[in-house]
Amino acid sequence: MFSKKIKQVTGVLMAGFLIGSTATIASAVPLVSPPKIIGPYLINGQYYRYTAWSEIDRTAANNMKSQTYINNQVEWEAVPAGYIGAQTALYKDGALVASSTASYNDFPTYAHVATEINTYGYGNYSAKGIVYAYTGNGYSSLITNQTPAMAGGF
């Protein structure tokens, strides 16, 4: 009887450990916003179509890192310099606390990212951004979806 109770308690403790471990591992992964599509654009006979999204994550120093990405879906063709840009914003408890400046690709590439790393005390942080794509006649902009909130800061 005593042995049966020990097994039950051990089983409950192991289940609790596994659930706690899984929650910790899951929260250590960046939280990503649903992607959006921008384009297609036909420029000088070449099509460009992009995917854009934002991410929120913690750095090793427990700062919060907001990133906004834009990448070309036409993988066999690099985007010429200056064709894509991004700007990211960091939110704490729903309020804007920091943002990067807009930056553009300096050389032919398939993707571009804007990053902002900062912390404004403990809270729930999220990220959102703006991406820019050259249309052949100026730039088109798109606001990414906001990421889910991630607890962090110090």
PyRosetta script that sets phi, psi and omega in degrees:
from pyrosetta import init, pose_from_sequence

init()
pose = pose_from_sequence("MFSKKIKQVTGVLMAGFLIGSTATIASAVPLVSPPKIIGPYLINGQYYRYTAWSEIDRTAANNMKSQTYINNQVEWEAVPAGYIGAQTALYKDGALVASSTASYNDFPTYAHVATEINTYGYGNYSAKGIVYAYTGNGYSSLITNQTPAMAGGF")
pose.set_psi(1, -46.4)
pose.set_omega(1, 179.7)
pose.set_phi(2, -61.4)
pose.set_psi(2, -41.4)
pose.set_omega(2, -179.8)
pose.set_phi(3, -63.4)
pose.set_psi(3, -38.4)
pose.set_omega(3, 178.8)
pose.set_phi(4, -64.5)
pose.set_psi(4, -41.5)
pose.set_omega(4, 179.4)
pose.set_phi(5, -66.6)
pose.set_psi(5, -38.8)
pose.set_omega(5, 177.7)
pose.set_phi(6, -61.2)
pose.set_psi(6, -43.9)
pose.set_omega(6, 179.4)
pose.set_phi(7, -62.8)
pose.set_psi(7, -41.2)
pose.set_omega(7, 179.4)
pose.set_phi(8, -64.2)
pose.set_psi(8, -46.8)
pose.set_omega(8, 179.9)
pose.set_phi(9, -63.3)
pose.set_psi(9, -42.9)
pose.set_omega(9, 178.7)
pose.set_phi(10, -61.9)
pose.set_psi(10, -42.8)
pose.set_omega(10, 178.6)
pose.set_phi(11, -61.5)
pose.set_psi(11, -43.3)
pose.set_omega(11, 178.5)
pose.set_phi(12, -64.7)
pose.set_psi(12, -43.3)
pose.set_omega(12, 179.1)
pose.set_phi(13, -63.5)
pose.set_psi(13, -42.7)
pose.set_omega(13, 178.9)
pose.set_phi(14, -63.3)
pose.set_psi(14, -43.3)
pose.set_omega(14, 178.9)
pose.set_phi(15, -61.5)
pose.set_psi(15, -43.2)
pose.set_omega(15, 177.5)
pose.set_phi(16, -62.6)
pose.set_psi(16, -40.8)
pose.set_omega(16, 178.1)
pose.set_phi(17, -63.1)
pose.set_psi(17, -46.2)
pose.set_omega(17, -179.0)
pose.set_phi(18, -64.0)
pose.set_psi(18, -42.9)
pose.set_omega(18, 178.2)
pose.set_phi(19, -63.1)
pose.set_psi(19, -45.6)
pose.set_omega(19, 178.7)
pose.set_phi(20, -62.7)
pose.set_psi(20, -41.1)
pose.set_omega(20, 178.7)
pose.set_phi(21, -65.0)
pose.set_psi(21, -42.4)
pose.set_omega(21, -179.8)
pose.set_phi(22, -63.6)
pose.set_psi(22, -42.5)
pose.set_omega(22, 179.6)
pose.set_phi(23, -63.5)
pose.set_psi(23, -39.5)
pose.set_omega(23, 179.2)
pose.set_phi(24, -66.2)
pose.set_psi(24, -44.8)
pose.set_omega(24, 179.5)
pose.set_phi(25, -63.8)
pose.set_psi(25, -44.6)
pose.set_omega(25, -178.3)
pose.set_phi(26, -62.7)
pose.set_psi(26, -35.4)
pose.set_omega(26, -178.0)
pose.set_phi(27, -78.6)
pose.set_psi(27, -10.3)
pose.set_omega(27, -180.0)
pose.set_phi(28, -86.5)
pose.set_psi(28, -2.1)
pose.set_omega(28, -178.4)
pose.set_phi(29, -96.0)
pose.set_psi(29, 142.6)
pose.set_omega(29, 177.1)
pose.set_phi(30, -57.9)
pose.set_psi(30, 145.0)
pose.set_omega(30, 175.1)
pose.set_phi(31, -96.3)
pose.set_psi(31, 130.8)
pose.set_omega(31, -171.6)
pose.set_phi(32, -116.0)
pose.set_psi(32, 140.2)
pose.set_omega(32, 175.3)
pose.set_phi(33, -79.2)
pose.set_psi(33, 155.8)
pose.set_omega(33, 174.3)
pose.set_phi(34, -60.8)
pose.set_psi(34, 137.6)
pose.set_omega(34, -177.7)
pose.set_phi(35, -71.4)
pose.set_psi(35, 156.0)
pose.set_omega(35, 173.3)
pose.set_phi(36, -123.2)
pose.set_psi(36, 153.8)
pose.set_omega(36, 178.9)
pose.set_phi(37, -104.6)
pose.set_psi(37, 138.4)
pose.set_omega(37, 175.6)
pose.set_phi(38, -128.5)
pose.set_psi(38, 130.6)
pose.set_omega(38, -176.5)
pose.set_phi(39, 105.1)
pose.set_psi(39, -168.2)
pose.set_omega(39, 13.1)
pose.set_phi(40, -83.3)
pose.set_psi(40, 156.8)
pose.set_omega(40, 176.1)
pose.set_phi(41, -125.2)
pose.set_psi(41, 135.2)
pose.set_omega(41, 176.1)
pose.set_phi(42, -103.5)
pose.set_psi(42, 112.9)
pose.set_omega(42, -178.0)
pose.set_phi(43, -127.3)
pose.set_psi(43, 120.0)
pose.set_omega(43, 180.0)
pose.set_phi(44, 49.5)
pose.set_psi(44, 43.9)
pose.set_omega(44, 177.4)
pose.set_phi(45, 79.2)
pose.set_psi(45, 2.4)
pose.set_omega(45, -179.3)
pose.set_phi(46, -114.2)
pose.set_psi(46, 133.4)
pose.set_omega(46, 176.1)
pose.set_phi(47, -88.1)
pose.set_psi(47, 140.1)
pose.set_omega(47, 173.9)
pose.set_phi(48, -129.6)
pose.set_psi(48, 130.5)
pose.set_omega(48, 176.5)
pose.set_phi(49, -140.8)
pose.set_psi(49, 134.5)
pose.set_omega(49, -170.3)
pose.set_phi(50, -123.1)
pose.set_psi(50, 154.9)
pose.set_omega(50, 170.0)
pose.set_phi(51, -113.6)
pose.set_psi(51, 138.0)
pose.set_omega(51, -179.3)
pose.set_phi(52, -132.7)
pose.set_psi(52, 141.2)
pose.set_omega(52, 177.6)
pose.set_phi(53, -158.8)
pose.set_psi(53, 167.2)
pose.set_omega(53, 175.8)
pose.set_phi(54, -122.8)
pose.set_psi(54, 158.2)
pose.set_omega(54, 178.1)
pose.set_phi(55, -136.5)
pose.set_psi(55, 149.3)
pose.set_omega(55, 170.9)
pose.set_phi(56, -123.7)
pose.set_psi(56, 138.3)
pose.set_omega(56, -178.3)
pose.set_phi(57, -155.2)
pose.set_psi(57, 166.8)
pose.set_omega(57, 174.4)
pose.set_phi(58, -101.3)
pose.set_psi(58, 145.8)
pose.set_omega(58, 172.2)
pose.set_phi(59, -89.8)
pose.set_psi(59, 173.4)
pose.set_omega(59, 179.0)
pose.set_phi(60, -61.6)
pose.set_psi(60, -28.5)
pose.set_omega(60, 179.9)
pose.set_phi(61, -88.2)
pose.set_psi(61, 11.0)
pose.set_omega(61, 179.8)
pose.set_phi(62, 67.2)
pose.set_psi(62, 20.0)
pose.set_omega(62, 167.2)
pose.set_phi(63, -77.0)
pose.set_psi(63, 164.7)
pose.set_omega(63, 178.3)
pose.set_phi(64, -104.7)
pose.set_psi(64, 137.5)
pose.set_omega(64, -176.0)
pose.set_phi(65, -118.3)
pose.set_psi(65, 117.2)
pose.set_omega(65, 175.5)
pose.set_phi(66, -100.5)
pose.set_psi(66, 131.0)
pose.set_omega(66, 177.5)
pose.set_phi(67, -136.2)
pose.set_psi(67, 141.0)
pose.set_omega(67, 175.2)
pose.set_phi(68, -124.4)
pose.set_psi(68, 130.2)
pose.set_omega(68, -174.6)
pose.set_phi(69, -115.5)
pose.set_psi(69, 149.4)
pose.set_omega(69, 166.2)
pose.set_phi(70, -137.3)
pose.set_psi(70, 131.0)
pose.set_omega(70, 177.2)
pose.set_phi(71, -137.4)
pose.set_psi(71, 150.5)
pose.set_omega(71, -178.8)
pose.set_phi(72, -79.0)
pose.set_psi(72, 128.1)
pose.set_omega(72, 178.4)
pose.set_phi(73, -79.8)
pose.set_psi(73, -15.6)
pose.set_omega(73, 177.1)
pose.set_phi(74, -88.7)
pose.set_psi(74, 86.5)
pose.set_omega(74, -167.6)
pose.set_phi(75, -65.4)
pose.set_psi(75, -24.3)
pose.set_omega(75, -177.0)
pose.set_phi(76, -84.6)
pose.set_psi(76, -0.3)
pose.set_omega(76, -177.9)
pose.set_phi(77, -128.8)
pose.set_psi(77, 116.5)
pose.set_omega(77, 175.9)
pose.set_phi(78, -71.7)
pose.set_psi(78, 148.9)
pose.set_omega(78, 178.6)
pose.set_phi(79, -83.4)
pose.set_psi(79, 129.8)
pose.set_omega(79, 179.0)
pose.set_phi(80, -60.2)
pose.set_psi(80, 157.3)
pose.set_omega(80, 178.6)
pose.set_phi(81, -53.7)
pose.set_psi(81, 135.5)
pose.set_omega(81, 177.2)
pose.set_phi(82, 83.8)
pose.set_psi(82, 0.1)
pose.set_omega(82, -176.7)
pose.set_phi(83, -80.8)
pose.set_psi(83, -27.6)
pose.set_omega(83, -177.7)
pose.set_phi(84, -130.7)
pose.set_psi(84, 148.2)
pose.set_omega(84, 179.2)
pose.set_phi(85, -146.3)
pose.set_psi(85, 167.1)
pose.set_omega(85, 179.9)
pose.set_phi(86, -153.1)
pose.set_psi(86, 153.5)
pose.set_omega(86, 174.5)
pose.set_phi(87, -142.5)
pose.set_psi(87, 138.5)
pose.set_omega(87, -177.8)
pose.set_phi(88, -122.7)
pose.set_psi(88, 156.0)
pose.set_omega(88, -180.0)
pose.set_phi(89, -133.3)
pose.set_psi(89, 143.0)
pose.set_omega(89, -179.8)
pose.set_phi(90, -110.3)
pose.set_psi(90, 128.0)
pose.set_omega(90, -179.7)
pose.set_phi(91, -115.9)
pose.set_psi(91, 140.9)
pose.set_omega(91, 174.2)
pose.set_phi(92, -122.4)
pose.set_psi(92, 123.8)
pose.set_omega(92, -178.7)
pose.set_phi(93, 49.6)
pose.set_psi(93, 38.5)
pose.set_omega(93, 176.1)
pose.set_phi(94, 87.8)
pose.set_psi(94, -8.9)
pose.set_omega(94, -178.1)
pose.set_phi(95, -105.4)
pose.set_psi(95, 137.8)
pose.set_omega(95, 177.6)
pose.set_phi(96, -63.5)
pose.set_psi(96, 127.7)
pose.set_omega(96, 178.7)
pose.set_phi(97, -119.2)
pose.set_psi(97, -22.7)
pose.set_omega(97, 179.6)
pose.set_phi(98, -162.8)
pose.set_psi(98, 153.4)
pose.set_omega(98, 174.1)
pose.set_phi(99, -149.5)
pose.set_psi(99, 153.8)
pose.set_omega(99, 176.5)
pose.set_phi(100, -86.1)
pose.set_psi(100, 169.7)
pose.set_omega(100, 170.5)
pose.set_phi(101, -86.7)
pose.set_psi(101, 158.6)
pose.set_omega(101, 177.5)
pose.set_phi(102, -68.2)
pose.set_psi(102, 136.2)
pose.set_omega(102, 176.4)
pose.set_phi(103, -132.1)
pose.set_psi(103, 153.9)
pose.set_omega(103, -177.6)
pose.set_phi(104, -125.6)
pose.set_psi(104, 158.4)
pose.set_omega(104, -179.6)
pose.set_phi(105, -66.6)
pose.set_psi(105, 131.7)
pose.set_omega(105, -177.6)
pose.set_phi(106, -87.0)
pose.set_psi(106, -14.4)
pose.set_omega(106, -175.9)
pose.set_phi(107, -150.0)
pose.set_psi(107, 163.6)
pose.set_omega(107, 178.5)
pose.set_phi(108, -57.1)
pose.set_psi(108, 132.3)
pose.set_omega(108, -175.8)
pose.set_phi(109, -158.8)
pose.set_psi(109, 171.1)
pose.set_omega(109, 178.2)
pose.set_phi(110, -98.3)
pose.set_psi(110, -17.0)
pose.set_omega(110, -174.4)
pose.set_phi(111, -152.7)
pose.set_psi(111, 161.1)
pose.set_omega(111, 176.4)
pose.set_phi(112, -144.1)
pose.set_psi(112, 146.1)
pose.set_omega(112, -179.1)
pose.set_phi(113, -136.7)
pose.set_psi(113, 142.4)
pose.set_omega(113, 171.8)
pose.set_phi(114, -112.6)
pose.set_psi(114, 139.2)
pose.set_omega(114, -176.1)
pose.set_phi(115, -130.2)
pose.set_psi(115, 140.5)
pose.set_omega(115, 172.5)
pose.set_phi(116, -133.5)
pose.set_psi(116, 124.9)
pose.set_omega(116, 179.0)
pose.set_phi(117, -121.9)
pose.set_psi(117, 122.4)
pose.set_omega(117, 180.0)
pose.set_phi(118, -168.8)
pose.set_psi(118, 168.5)
pose.set_omega(118, 174.7)
pose.set_phi(119, -144.3)
pose.set_psi(119, 138.2)
pose.set_omega(119, 179.2)
pose.set_phi(120, -124.9)
pose.set_psi(120, 51.8)
pose.set_omega(120, -179.1)
pose.set_phi(121, 82.2)
pose.set_psi(121, 173.1)
pose.set_omega(121, -178.0)
pose.set_phi(122, -68.6)
pose.set_psi(122, 139.1)
pose.set_omega(122, 177.8)
pose.set_phi(123, 177.0)
pose.set_psi(123, -170.0)
pose.set_omega(123, 178.0)
pose.set_phi(124, -103.0)
pose.set_psi(124, 114.6)
pose.set_omega(124, -174.2)
pose.set_phi(125, -104.6)
pose.set_psi(125, 147.2)
pose.set_omega(125, 174.6)
pose.set_phi(126, -144.4)
pose.set_psi(126, 170.4)
pose.set_omega(126, -177.5)
pose.set_phi(127, -133.2)
pose.set_psi(127, 149.9)
pose.set_omega(127, 174.4)
pose.set_phi(128, -153.9)
pose.set_psi(128, 156.0)
pose.set_omega(128, -178.4)
pose.set_phi(129, -152.9)
pose.set_psi(129, -178.5)
pose.set_omega(129, 176.2)
pose.set_phi(130, -126.3)
pose.set_psi(130, 136.3)
pose.set_omega(130, 174.1)
pose.set_phi(131, -116.4)
pose.set_psi(131, 154.4)
pose.set_omega(131, -177.7)
pose.set_phi(132, -128.0)
pose.set_psi(132, 138.0)
pose.set_omega(132, 178.6)
pose.set_phi(133, -134.7)
pose.set_psi(133, 131.9)
pose.set_omega(133, 177.5)
pose.set_phi(134, -70.9)
pose.set_psi(134, 132.2)
pose.set_omega(134, -175.5)
pose.set_phi(135, -104.2)
pose.set_psi(135, -4.2)
pose.set_omega(135, -173.1)
pose.set_phi(136, 97.4)
pose.set_psi(136, -14.5)
pose.set_omega(136, -179.0)
pose.set_phi(137, -145.8)
pose.set_psi(137, 48.2)
pose.set_omega(137, -175.6)
pose.set_phi(138, 109.7)
pose.set_psi(138, -166.0)
pose.set_omega(138, -177.3)
pose.set_phi(139, -116.8)
pose.set_psi(139, 144.3)
pose.set_omega(139, 171.5)
pose.set_phi(140, -105.6)
pose.set_psi(140, 142.2)
pose.set_omega(140, 178.9)
pose.set_phi(141, -120.1)
pose.set_psi(141, 155.0)
pose.set_omega(141, -179.4)
pose.set_phi(142, -145.7)
pose.set_psi(142, 133.5)
pose.set_omega(142, 176.0)
pose.set_phi(143, -89.8)
pose.set_psi(143, 128.5)
pose.set_omega(143, 179.0)
pose.set_phi(144, -73.6)
pose.set_psi(144, 162.3)
pose.set_omega(144, 171.9)
pose.set_phi(145, -67.8)
pose.set_psi(145, 150.3)
pose.set_omega(145, 177.4)
pose.set_phi(146, -77.4)
pose.set_psi(146, 143.7)
pose.set_omega(146, 178.3)
pose.set_phi(147, -74.6)
pose.set_psi(147, 162.4)
pose.set_omega(147, 168.4)
pose.set_phi(148, -63.0)
pose.set_psi(148, 160.4)
pose.set_omega(148, 180.0)
pose.set_phi(149, -79.1)
pose.set_psi(149, 143.8)
pose.set_omega(149, 176.9)
pose.set_phi(150, -126.1)
pose.set_psi(150, 127.5)
pose.set_omega(150, 177.3)
pose.set_phi(151, -71.1)
pose.set_psi(151, 138.7)
pose.set_omega(151, 179.2)
pose.set_phi(152, 178.3)
pose.set_psi(152, -168.4)
pose.set_omega(152, -175.8)
pose.set_phi(153, 91.9)
pose.set_psi(153, 179.6)
pose.set_omega(153, 178.6)
pose.set_phi(154, -145.1)
pose.dump_pdb("model.pdb")
